[in-house]
Amino acid sequence: MQIWLLVTTVENWLYIALSLVAVVLAVWAFGDCLVRGKDQFERAGQKTKTFWMLLTGVAAFVGVVSMAGAIGSLGAGFSLFQIAALCVAAVYLAGPRGELKLFGSGGSRPYGY
């Protein structure tokens, strides 16, 4: 009985840690998208800023709500919505963000600086 309690406790903390990683990535993606200029998305040949703001915003919202739920119920599990939010954040951070960085901040500075 003791070992089962230990395993479930470790499992609960693992779910909370995974939820924390997912929410940090989702909020990071949303914040990065927020500070990019609309013209950067156009110059990089990506979807519009509104598109990425909507996706990363929903991902951040799902991440925060799921994290609160994971802490409240002590790691109820990693839901399908959390996985989808993590995928959206990872796609933005791995793809468009890299290309957007090549096109500067959208201000008066030269490209890439």
N, C-alpha and C positions, 0 to 999 in steps of 0.2 A: 504493500500500500504506500509506503514512504517513497519508493522509487517512482511510482506513477504520479504522485504529487509533484515531485521534483521535475519530471519530464514535462508535465503540463505547465508548470511555472516557467521553465526555460522556453517552451513553445510560445507562451503568451508574451514574454519579453522579446522574443524574436519577431513576432508579428508587430509589436509596437516599434521596434527598431526599423523594420522594413517600411512601416507606415511613415515613420519620420523621414527616411531617405526619400520616399516617394513625394512627400509634401515639400521637402526642400527643393527637389528637382523641379517640381511643378511651379512653385513660387519663383524660383530662379528663372525658368523659361518665361513666365508671365512678365516678370520685372524686366528681363532683357528685351522682350518684345515691346514693352511699354516705352522704353527709352530710345528705341530705333525710330528713325524718321520714315515717313510714308514713302518718300522718294527713294530711300535705300532699297525697299522691297521691289520697287519698279525697276531700278537699275540692276538689281541682282537677278531679275527675271523670276522672282518668286511669286507665290500667291500674295494677295493684298495684305496690308497690315491688319485690316479689319478681320480678315479670315483667321490670321494667326492669333490676334488678340482674343477672338471668341473662343478658339480651341484651347489656348493656353489658360485663359481665364476660367473656363469651365473645368479644366484639369486642376487648376489651383484650388478652386472651390471644392471639388470632389475630394482632393487631397486633404484639405483642412477639415472638412466635415468628417471624413473617414478617420483622420487622426484623432479627432475629438471622440469619435465613437470607439476607437481602439483603446484609448486611455480610459474612457468611462466604463467599458466592459472588460477591461484588462486583456486586450488582445483577442477579440472575438474571431479574428481571421482576416486574411487578405482578400478583399472582395474583387469581383470582376470589374467593378467600376474603378477601383484603385489601380488595377492592372492596366485598364484602358487609359487612365489619366497619366500613369507612368510612361506608357508608350507614346502618348502625344508629346509629353515633355521631352522624352528622349529623342523623338524624331525632330522636334524643333531644334534642340541643342546640338544634335549631330549633323543636321542638314542645313537648313536655312540660316542658322546663326553663323555658321562658318563662312557662308557666302556673303552675308550681310556685313561681316567684319571687313571684308575686302573692299567694300564700297564706302568706308568711312562712317562718320557719325551723322551725316546728312546736313551738317552745318557748313560753315565757310572754309573749314580745313580741307587740305588736299586729300585725295583718296588714300585710305590705308593708314592715316596718321591720327 
